[in-house]
């Protein structure tokens, strides 16, 4: 695998944006105006908040990310899947701004 594969779905009032990443891929630092969780569905990634290493997340683990906190991830294994999850209303409010 050599490219990022992205999926976006809305199910049962929840918004899911997932990416399938090759090893060594960075999700660039960014922030959201709402709290959300990131779930690691496969592989392993390092999580950074405000540019500082926080922890590694492995398949089956989730981490909370507070609104306004700049965060990024580094995929440590091929086929690492990360999924951002939050309620649909927060996704819709972000689109209205």
N, C-alpha and C positions, 0 to 999 in steps of 0.2 A: 504494500500500500504506500502511495507516495503523495496523496492529496487529501485535503480535508473534505469530509462528506458531512453535509448539514441536513438536519430534519427539523421541521417546526410543526407542532400539532397542538390543538386545543381539545381537551377531553375532560368531561365532568367538571367544568369550571376551572380547570387548571391549564396553564400555558407551559408547554415543554419545548425547549430549543436544545437539541442535542447535536454534538459534533463527534465524528469518528476521526481520530488523529493518528498520524504516524509518529513514531518515537522521535523526540527532539523538537516537536512543534510547540511553539509558544502561542497561547491565546493572549493577545496583547492586553496590557493593563487598561481597564475601563471601569466605569461605575454606573450604577442604576439609581433611580430615584425611589426605589422600593426595595424592601427586604426580599430576599429569595434564598433558595437552597440550590446547591450544585451537587448532583449525584454522580458517582463514578460507577458506570455500568459494567465496564471491563477495563483491564489494564491497570495503570497506576500513574498518578500525576503529582507534582509538587504544587502547592498553593501558596501564593504570595498576596499579602494585603498591604497596601501603601508601600509597595516595593520590598517588603520584608517577608522572608520565608516564615510560614505559619506551621505547615505540616504536610505530610504526604497523605494522599487519599488513594485507597485501593478499591477494586471491584466490590460493590455492595455497601460502600460507605458514602455518607452525605455530609456536607458542611453547610453551615448557615453563613450568609453574607449580609451584613447590615447595609441599609440604604446609604448611598453616598460614599461608601468605602471603595476606593480603587483596588481592583484585584486582577490577578492574572494566574495562568496555569502553565506548567511545562509538562508535556507528555513524556513519561519515562519508559514507556513500552509501546511497541506497535499495537494498533487497534485499540487504543485507549478511547473509551466513550465517556464523555462528560455531558450531563444534561442539566440545564438551568430550569428550575421549576418555581413557578409562582402563580398566584391567582390571575385569572383572565382579566379582571377589572384593572389590576395594576398595569397590565400590558396595554389595555385600551386607553388608560389615562395617560400613559407615556406617549402614545401615538397622537393624542389630542394636543400636546404641547408644542 
